[in-house]
C-alpha cells in the first residue's frame, strides 16, 4: 500500500473518531501516525499539548482489528482520561488497577499505570494475550516522566522491563528537551532506527503573566485569591481554572482558605476521582488546587487559566502544567507567582535535562521574553 493510500485511510479513521472535518494538526502528527501504522520501528513523538498525539495509537486500533495496544500512564488521572477517550472512539478497552486482574478477551487497548505495568504478573498476562494478538504496540504516555521523576519513583527506573514482547514501542510527550532524549532512548532500550518526530512546543494562545516574587506563603495566597476573583468575573459556565503548587502544605492552605478541592497523590483514590468529577461538573468547583499529580491527566477544553503559586520544580513540569489551559484554542492566561527562596537543585550528572536552572534563570536572572526562554529550554535544550 502506498503512503498516500495509508494517509487516506488514517484521515478517514480520525474523522470517524473525531469529526468529519478534522485533518492533520501538523506534519509531525502525520508522520507519527503513518509510522505507527507501518509498525516498522519505534517512535518518539514530541508534539505540543492539544496536537492530537492520542491519534498515534488510536488510528491503528481503529483500522486493524488484530492490533493490541498497551497504554502505560505515569498518573492515575491520565489513565482515566485515556479510558474515557477510548470509549468515546468505540475502541474496546480495559483499565487494569491490579496486577492480578485478568485481561478481557475483547479489550484491544489495555490502559495501566507504570507501577502496575512493571510487575511480573502483569507481564505474564501480556504474554498470554500476545498468543492471539501478533501485532501490538506499547505506548508510553508522557514519556518525559521516566527522567523527571525517577529520583523518587522507583518504577520509572524499571520501565525497560515492559519490553517483554517484540512490539513497536511508542513514546509520547509534549516536552522532551534534546538533552533528555538520549537518556530516554537509553533507559527504554529503543531501537537505533527509532523515528523521532518533533514539533515546536510554542502555544501562542497561552499568555504568560509573571508576577513579582513573593516569599511569604500568606502573601502568595492573597495574590492567588485576587487572580481567581478577577478571572471568575468573566467566567462562562464551561470555564475552569487550576492552581498548581509544589508543596502539599501550600495546597492545603489555599484549598482551606478559598474553598477549592485539592487534588494530590496522597489523596485516596476515591477522593481524587470525586475531586476531578466535581471540577469537570463546574459550578462552585470550577477551580481546583493541584500538584503535578494531575498535570498530564487533564484534557478539558475550556480551562481558561492556570496559576503557579511558588516556583515550579523545572521548566518541563511548568510547560506541561500550563499546557492544561487553552486546549480549545482560545486565549488562556498562565500566571506564575515565584518564590525566590526556591533554588534549583540539580541531581548528580543531571545536566539539567528537565530545565531546573533554565526556569530559575528565566524568572530571576533574565530580561528576555519568558515565552522564548520556555520554548528554547524545552525544544532546543
Secondary structure, 3 states (H helix, E strand, C coil): CCHHHHHHHHHHHHHHHCCCCCCCCCHHHHHHHHHHHHCCCCEEEECCCCCCCCHHHHHHHHHCCCEEEEEEECCHHHHHHHHHHHHHCCCCEEEECCCCCCCCCCCCEEEEEHHHHCCHHHHHHHHHHHCCCCEEEEEECCCCHHHHCCCCCHHHHHHHHHCCCCCEEEEEECCCCHHHHHHHHHHHCCCCCCEEEECCCCCCCEEEEEECCCCCHHHHHHHHHHHHHHHHCCCCCCCEEEEEECCHHHHHHHHHHHCCCEECCCCCHHHHHHHHHHHHHCHHHCEEEECHHHCCCCCCCCEEEEEEECCCCCHHHHHHHHCCCCCCCCCEEEEEECCCCCCCCCCCCCCCCCCHHHHHHHHHCCCCCHHHHHHHHHHHC
